[in-house]
C-alpha cells in the first residue's frame, strides 16, 4: 500500500507540473497617480493674515444676549449625571 500511495503521489505531481496554471486577477493592476500640475500648488501663506471661512463659524453656546433673541445652542446641555465635579486646584 505504501508503494501504491507513493506511485500515485508521483503521478499526481508530474501531472500538476505539466499543466499551465492560469490565475484570474480580480482587480486591474494599480496605476500611479498623474503628476500634479504646477498651477495646483496651494496659495502661499502670509504672516499675520486672516483665514477666510465661509460661512463664518458660530460658537457652540450662544451668548446670553443671543439666547434672549431666540438663538439655540448647537448642542443640548449635558444632563446632570454626565457632569463631573469641578477639578480641585493643588
C-alpha positions as CSV (number, residue, x, y, z in Angstrom):
1,X,0.0,0.0,0.0
2,X,2.9,2.3,0.7
3,X,4.4,1.8,-2.7
4,X,1.0,2.4,-4.4
5,X,0.5,5.6,-2.4
6,X,3.9,6.9,-3.4
7,X,3.4,6.0,-7.0
8,X,0.0,7.7,-7.1
9,X,1.6,10.8,-5.5
10,X,4.4,10.8,-8.0
11,X,1.9,10.6,-10.9
12,X,-0.1,13.5,-9.4
13,X,2.9,15.7,-9.0
14,X,4.0,15.1,-12.6
15,X,0.6,15.9,-14.0
16,X,0.4,19.1,-11.9
17,X,3.8,20.2,-13.1
18,X,3.0,19.7,-16.7
19,X,-0.2,21.8,-16.8
20,X,-0.1,25.5,-17.4
21,X,-1.5,27.3,-14.4
22,X,-3.5,30.4,-15.3
23,X,-4.7,32.7,-12.5
24,X,-7.5,35.2,-12.7
25,X,-6.9,38.7,-11.4
26,X,-9.9,40.2,-9.6
27,X,-9.0,43.8,-10.0
28,X,-7.0,45.6,-12.6
29,X,-3.4,46.4,-11.8
30,X,-2.8,49.7,-9.9
31,X,-1.7,52.7,-11.8
32,X,0.3,55.6,-10.5
33,X,-1.5,58.9,-10.0
34,X,-0.7,61.6,-12.6
35,X,1.8,64.2,-11.8
36,X,0.4,67.4,-10.2
37,X,0.4,70.4,-12.4
38,X,2.4,73.5,-11.4
39,X,-0.8,75.5,-11.0
40,X,-2.3,73.1,-8.4
41,X,0.0,74.5,-5.7
42,X,-1.6,75.8,-2.5
43,X,-1.6,79.6,-2.0
44,X,1.4,81.0,-0.2
45,X,0.8,81.8,3.5
46,X,1.3,85.3,4.7
47,X,2.2,86.0,8.3
48,X,-0.5,87.9,10.2
49,X,-3.2,87.2,7.6
50,X,-6.7,86.2,8.4
51,X,-8.1,82.9,7.5
52,X,-11.3,83.2,5.4
53,X,-14.1,80.9,6.3
54,X,-17.4,80.6,4.5
55,X,-19.8,80.7,6.4
56,X,-18.4,82.2,9.4
57,X,-18.0,79.8,12.4
58,X,-20.5,80.1,15.2
59,X,-19.9,79.3,18.8
60,X,-21.4,76.1,20.2
61,X,-23.1,78.1,23.0
62,X,-24.5,81.5,22.0
63,X,-24.1,84.5,24.3
64,X,-26.9,85.4,26.7
65,X,-28.0,88.3,24.5
66,X,-28.3,85.9,21.5
67,X,-30.2,83.4,23.6
68,X,-32.7,86.2,24.6
69,X,-33.2,86.9,20.9
70,X,-34.0,83.2,20.3
71,X,-30.7,81.6,19.2
72,X,-30.4,78.0,20.2
73,X,-27.3,76.2,21.3
74,X,-25.7,73.9,18.7
75,X,-25.6,71.0,21.2
76,X,-28.1,70.4,24.1
77,X,-26.8,70.8,27.6
78,X,-25.4,67.7,29.3
79,X,-27.6,66.0,31.9
80,X,-26.5,66.5,35.5
81,X,-25.4,62.8,35.8
82,X,-22.9,63.4,33.0
83,X,-21.4,66.5,34.5
84,X,-18.2,66.0,36.5
85,X,-17.4,67.8,39.8
86,X,-15.0,70.7,39.5
87,X,-11.3,69.9,39.5
88,X,-9.6,70.9,42.7
89,X,-6.6,73.1,42.5
90,X,-3.4,71.8,44.2
